[in-house]
Amino acid sequence: MTKSYQADVVIAGGGLAGMVTACELLDHGCKVLLIDKDRRERFGGLARESFGGIHFVGTPHQRRLGIKDSPELAYRDWLSFAGFGQNDRWPLAWAKAYCENSIEYIYNFLDELKVKFLPIVNWAERGLFMPGNSVPRWHITWGTGAEIIRRLLGALENHPKRGNLALLFDHEVNGVDMAGGRVCGVSGIELAGARQFRAAGEVVIASGGICGADMGKVRGNWCPQWGPVPEIMLNGAHIYADGLLHDKVADLGANLTHLDKQWHYAAGVNHPARRKPFDGLSLVPPRSALWLNALGKRIGPMPLMGYTDTRSLVENIVGQPGGYSWQVLNWKIAAKELAVSGAEYMSAFVKKSRKMLVKQSLFGNDELVERLLSECPQDFIAAHTLPELAGKMNERSLFGLRVDLGAMTEDITSYDEMIDRGKAFHNDEQLQRIAAHRNYLGDRMRTCKFQKILDPRARPLIAIREFILSRKSLGGIQTDLRCRVLDRQGAPIDGLYAVGEAAGFGGGGIHGLRSLEGTFLGSCVLTGRVAGKTIGGGKDVTAR
């Protein structure tokens, strides 16, 4: 027997975008059914595990630091990084809407939930050969993404209209129903008992992207300009981000766009928990480490460095022998600069311990380095000499490739010797960028001052074997500025909406080629609120 449900709105997906949509719909008095494939304790999806950085434009935090920002400057930066095409009408519109509405629709919403952010704004994605973020905009949540989800859960559970919300977990939506030319509900299966169900109502697709599961869709939609897909690629996405509902709405005529535009990270390591195939942790790469290829040769001629252009890092590494890389550094650099882009390893942020955070900023995060060396021994190596380090690296080399000790020694020694000559003689592009980064307080606190790799006082030496880590889909289901799903002729499909990563974070590709960082969580909040207001109020809320 098929079980039936009835609601004004059915939301397929319980991640951040789905939760925000539900909250907004409750504000408008709608009866909401939210269906999620995962367990109740994992309500919130990948946002629960995230670092919690959000891209804002014109916050009180920026003003206190003397950062002059504006929607116009942010939009100009966005266009520079995105590289939109001539036909990207809706991605352009959504990018503009984000820059103009980040305070009203994202910051104020989270502020009302009592989500707090660190007083120092981080400066990610500055750009390499083109402008990225002209000013710092990456606001780190005090408590990481887990805090955002905790606050949202509280808002839903304590909402005056809580009785209008029904939640179904361990239920897979695998069909979207249509009748009389409009979408009228969804169908699926209850995983525990294999019982079929149907749910009637307008439908919001909030099921995430295509970068999870077995990554088959990632490989099938690989950017052709990057060349062959790396033989080993780690998975940093949600296990249920399988693109199933992308396919289902495409069968109804929905337009899928830019699926070859994906957001991967360059510094992935194997996750010790192995919760899924090729499970990966995404490192925030240390700026003072040297980035080498699988042969131990420094990647160049432009040295690779974090906080500049993540897409460029990935593009460079996939073209190297073996499609993976090494970062070589020492304990002092690791303790000062290394971080993990996720909640589980950033204990000071998760525990909201100001004392611990100040201590780590002043003296380094030795606990994190020790933990990664202990829990990820296949990718983290420590040694007291360069020959010893090279030997251990070769024990973990892949595809018959070997680190050349002579070449590695030459590159590292040359770098260290340039540091010894003094700042006036730093011709190395990485050293020049380190100097520029240290001009900003937020970066100076987390960046060493021209630290030599082979400094005896900073040992042991550390090598990190790193893989490309799949994270986000930048393309997806095309939507207009009311989150209505569009068909291949550009017309809305009645009764069908999409939010968050399922919608390419807005318009089927709000980011274009690159993200300015923090725009993933931010876009989930923005699209969720817009969808809720559209369905509840029936107007284009982003119109100016």
Buried (B, 14 or more C-beta within 10 A) or exposed (E): EEEEBEBBBBBBBBBBBBBBBBBBBBBBEBBBBBBBBBEEEBBBBBBBBBBBBBBBBBBEBBEEBEBEBEBEBBBEBBBBBBBBEEEBBBBBBBBBBBBBBBBEBBBEBBBEBEBBBBEBBBBBBBBBEEBBBBBBBBBBBBBBBBBBBBBBBEBBEEBEBEEBBBBBBBBBBBBBBBEEEEBBBBBBBBBEEEEBBBBBBBBBBBBBBBBBBEBEBBEEBBBEEBEEBBEBBBBBBBBBBBBBBBBBBBEBBBBBBBBBBBBBBBBBBBBBEEEBEBBBBBBBBBBBBBBBBBBBBBBBEEBBBBBBBBBBBBBBBBEBBBBBBBBBBBBBBBBBBBBBBBBEBBBBBBEBEEEBBEEBBEEBBEBBBBBBBEBBEEBBBBBEEBEBBBBBBBEBBBEEBEBBBEBBBBBBBEBBEBBEEEEEEBEBBBBEBBBEBBEBEBBEBBBBEBBBBBBEEBBBBBBBBBBBBBBBBBBBBBBBBBBBBBBEEEEBBBBBBBBBBBBBBBBBBBBBBBBBBBBBBBBBBBBBBBBBBBBBEEEBBBEE
